[in-house]
């Protein structure tokens, strides 16, 4: 007797379309290897979306119904209310349960409604894509709208249901109203929720103790670097990599670099990553006002391949991240794989990326350091002997090998997902 086929329903924000969710890319080959078929539901798809990633042959993208894509939000809402009056009443009741806190009530109502609308948009095309005699697992990449849509699919088909959790979809304080809707309802349906950090896992367990046994850690990872171990103590080159957005606190890093220059220390700062035209222009003006000419480079957006090529051919001294909030930064994992010593703020799961026990440089800062404190740590690294710097480089590579290798982490997670389908 042949074994039943196994399938995965992967729910994303936009992947494989447009920009964002680049960190899904290293995982898909491992999913393709263990599942006979993978259906991808990109919730934010629109007619203007452009596919920017190539998928394995056994991946199929399931798109929303054309009626949903052509309709305004208002007409979609009216059609849904007409076709599903009882469900609409239950959604309204979900929000009312949180009164008199109007902000939470509104958040719950909007979240429940948008999740139901998204599910209804994909219902017909998903049903057509599902293959008989195939055992599916639902995999929501985010513990937010994606997981809420997964909850609806689970209720309809009874498939095993697993979600990841990262940062903005885990921590309530990341929300403007200090509250994330739909948590308990999703957890009630989930077989398992995997945070990408131990810190995130522990936070979720403390917030939802009734579901603690369903919450564990499953780390992300990156593949081996080209030319790993190539960092160089001199000339002093400071590298950062992120979107140009306020939470990354790039002006703080510029202030630290400016202070080092005021101390008479020669260095060059390179920032890899872009943002909106307004944000990048503002950052450029700030750097121009505070740093000496020709002492910095704003490289703009790079694809993951371009980023890894840059690291391989541009030996640097240190990677710095002064973000105010993180999940577990993939940018730091890339730096570790290359062998770069890391200096970073103690936010989210970042502390799990800096382990002095492996010989890494002690680069963990407080969550809210001053520019002087950042400068002091960078200067301490610059002051290492050649032998001590070489040991720090090897310490970074060793920690990547032991905890953040994509081959290890994604292979194990794909196998875990596949077992749930059997």
N, C-alpha and C positions, 0 to 999 in steps of 0.2 A: 504494500500500500504506500503510495506517495504521500509525503508530508504536505499539509495544507500550505498554501502561499501565505506569506506575511506581508503586511502593508503598513505604512506610516502615514498619518495625516499631520503634516507640519503646518502650524498656523503662525504666520509672521506678520510684521507690520507692513513691510513693502517688499522684502526680499522675494525674488531676485531682481526687482525693478529699482531703478533710480539709485540714489546714494543712501548710505546708512546700512546698518546691520552687516558690515563687512566681516565681523567676527563669526558670522554663521558660515562663511565660505570654507574655512578649514575643516568644518565638521561634516559637510555634505558627502564627501567621498566615503567616510566611514559609515554613514547612514545608507548610502547606495550599496555598500558591500554586504550589509547584513539583511537588508529588506529586499523583497522581490520587486516592490513598487513603492514609490513615495509620492503622495499628493501634497502639493504646496498651495496653501490658501493665503495670499497676500491681501490683508484686509483693506489697506489703503489704496489699492489699485484704482486707477481712473483711465480714461481714454488717453490722457496725456502721459501716462507712465511709459518709461522706456526700459526694456530689459537690458541690464548692464552686467549680468553674470551668466556664464554658461553652466548648464545643469547636466548631470549624468543622464544617460539614456533612459534609465528607469524612473526618472522624475517626470511628473506631469503637473503643470500649473493649472489650478482650477480657478476660474475667474468669476466675479459676481455676475448675476443675471443682467442682461442688457437693459431691462426695464429700470433696474436700480441705477445703472450708470447714466441713463438718459434723464432720469427724474431729478427734480429738485428735492432737497431734504424735506420740505414741507409736504410735497405731494407723496413722497415715500411714506412719511409719517401718517398721513390721512389714509393711504391705501392699507397700511399695516393695521391701523385702528379699526378699519372697516372689516378687514378679513379676519382679524384676531381680537374680537372685543373682550373676551374673557382674559386673554393674556395681557391685553392693554390695561385692564382693571387691576390685575395682579402687579404689574409694573408700577402703576400709580400708588398702590398700597405699600409697595416696598419703600418708596420715598416718604410716605406719610408716617411710617413707623418711627422715623428719626426726628419727627417734630417733638419739641419746639426748636431744635437746632436746625434752622432753615438752611444753613450752608450744607450741612451733611445730608439733609433731606433732598435738596436740589441735586447734590452730587450723586446720591444713590439713584434718583429718578433718571438723570441723564445717562448714567452708566448702564443701568438695566435696559433702558430704552435703546441706546446705541448698540448694545450687545445683541439685543433681539433683532434689531434692524439689520445688522451685519449678518447674523445667522440666516435670516430670511433671504438676504441677497444671494447667499451661496447655496441655499438648500437644494434647489433643483439641479444645478450643475454638479454639486457634490454627489447627490444621489446617482446621477448618470455615470460619474467617474468611478464609483465604488464597484469592485469586482466581486461577484459571488464566489463563495468558497475561499475567500481571502480573510485572514484574521488581522484586523487593524489595531493599531495603537494610536491614540491621539497625543500629539506632542505640541503643546503651546510654548512658543519660545519666550513669551513674556507672561508674568503673573498679573496681567491686566486685562484689557479688552480681549486679547488673544485667548487667554485662559477662560474668560467668560463665554466666548463663542465655543470653545472646547467643551464647556459645561453643557451647552445646548446640544452639541453633537453627541456627547456622552448620554444625555437623557434620551435622545432619539434612538441611538443604536446600541448603547450599553458597552461600547468599546473601553478597554483600559485607558486611563487618562492621566497623563504626566505633564508637569509644567516646570520650566526653569523660572528662577527669580533672580534679578540683577541688583538694581539700585533704586531707581525711581518707581519701580513696581513693587518694592519691598518696604521701604522706609516711609512711614506716614509724614515725617517732617519734610520730605521732599515735595509734598503737595502744598500749593498755596494756602489751603485751608487746614493743613496739618492733619489730613484725613484721607485715606484711600478707600473707596467704596467697593462693595461686593466681595470682600475678603472671605468672610465666613461661608457664604453661599458657594464660592468656588472651592474652598477647602473641603466642604462637605461632599463634593462630587469627585475630587481628586483622589487617585490612588497614591500619588506621591508628588511632593513639591521639592525641587532641588535648587537650593540657593547656590550661587557661584562662589560663595565664601563661607567660612565657618562663622564669621561675624554676622553675616546675613541669616544663616541658619539659626544661630542662637537668639537673634532678635525676633525672628518669626516664632520660634518655640516659646519665648517668653510672652509674646503678644497673644498667641493662640495655643495655650497649653493643652486644650482638649484635642488638638490635632498634632501634638508634638511628635508622635510616633510616625507621622506621615511626612515629616520634614527632615531632609538631610542635605549634605553638601555634594555637589558634583562640579568640580573645577573646570574652567575653560583652559585653553592651552594654545601654544603656538608651535610651529614646526622648527626644526633646527635651522640656525642661521647659516648663511653663506659666509665663509671666512670668520667663523666664530673665534673669539679671543683676540680680536684685532684692535681693541681700544689702546690709546696711547696717552701717557701722562702729559707729554709735551709735544706740540704746543697745546696750551689749555683750550679745549673746545667743550662748551656746555651745550647740551642738546635737550630740547623739549619737544613733545609731540602731542597735539590735541586739536580739537576744534577751537576756533577763536570765539569763545563764549565766556560770559562773566564768571561762571562757576570755576573755571580753570585758573583764575587770578593771575593772568599773565603780566599785568602791570606790577604785581608784587615781585615776580621773578625779574622783571626789568629793573626794579628798584634795587634788588640784591646784586645784580650784575653791575649797576652803576656804582654801588658802594664798593665793590671789589676794585673797580677801576679807580675810584677815589683813593683806595689804599695803595695804588701803584701796581696792581696786578694786571698783567696783560692776559686777555682771553678773547675768545670769539663765541658769541651765542648764536645758535641756529634753532629756529622754530620750524618744525615740520607740521603742516596742517593749516587749513584755511577756515573761512567762515563767510558770513555775509559780506558784501562789498563795504557796507558801512562799518562793520566790526573790524575788518582787516585794515581799513584806512585809519580808523581811530587808533588801533594798535601801532601801526606804522608811525603815526604822528607822535605817539607817546614815546616810542623808542628813539625817534629822531631828537626829541627834546632832552632825553635823559642819558643817552649813550654816546660815546665818542664815535665819530664817523668811521664807517667801514669795519666796525667791531661786531656787527650782527647781520644775520641773513634771515629773512622771512621767506621760507621756501614755498609756502602755499600748499594746496592740496596735492597729495601723492596717492596713487593706488598702493595697495599692499605690496605688490611686486616692486613698484618703484621705491617704496620705503625700504624694503629689505635690500634692494640694490644699493641704495644710498648708504645704509649702514655698512655694507660689505666693502664699499670702496672709499669710505670717509672715516678713518679712525678718529674716534672722539674720546673725551676724557671722562665725562659723567653725564648721566641722564637725570633731569630734575623735573619733578611734578609737584606743584604747590597748590593743587586743586582743593577747593573747599568741601567737595563731596565726591565720592567714588563708590563704585561697586567693587570690582577687582580690575584695575586698569589693564587692558590688553596691551596698551602702549608700553607699560613697564615689563610685561612678559617678553615682548619683542626685544627690549633693551637687555634683559637678563640673558636671553638666548644668544645675543651678540657678545655678551660678556661685560657690558657696561656696568660700572658701579652706579648705584641708584641713590638719590636723595629725594625723599617724598614725604608729604604730610600724612599724619596718622589719622586717616579718614576711611570709612567703609572697611573693606578688607585689605587695604594697602599693606598693613603690618604683616600680613601673611606672605607678602612678596619680598620682604626684607628680613632675612634670617642670618644673623651674625654667626650662628653655629656652623654654617657651611663655609665660613671664611669671608662672607660678604662685608663690605664696608658698612659701618654703623650709620646709615643715612636716614634713619627714621626721625622726622621732625615732629613737633607738636602739631595739633590740628590747625592752630592759628598762629603760625610763627611771624615774627617781624622780619623785615627785609634784612636786618643785621644778623638775625639768627640763621637765615638761609645763607647769607654771605659767609658767616663763620664756618658753616658745615662744608661749603664748597672749598673754602680756603684750607680747611683741614685735610680735605682729599688732595688738593694740589700740593700739600706739604709732605705727602707720603714719599718714602724712598721708592726706588724702582722696584725692589723686591716686594715691598708691602703692596704696591699698586698691582703688581702681577698676581699676587695672592688674592687680592680683592676681585680682580677680573675672573680668576678661576672660581672664586666663591660664587659669583653671579651665575656662571655657566652651570656649576654644580647644583645650585638651587633650581634653576630651570629644569635640568635633567631629572631631578628628584620629585618635583611637584607640579611643573607647568608645561610639560611636554604634550603637545596635541596628540601625538601618536599613542601615548599612554592613556591620557584622559578621555579623548574622544572615542578611542577604540572600546574602552570600558563602558562608556555611557551608551554607545550604540548597541553593545551587547546587552546591556541592561534593558534598553527599550525593546529590543528584539525578543528577549525572554518574556516580557510582559504580553506579547502578542500570541504566545503559544499556550 
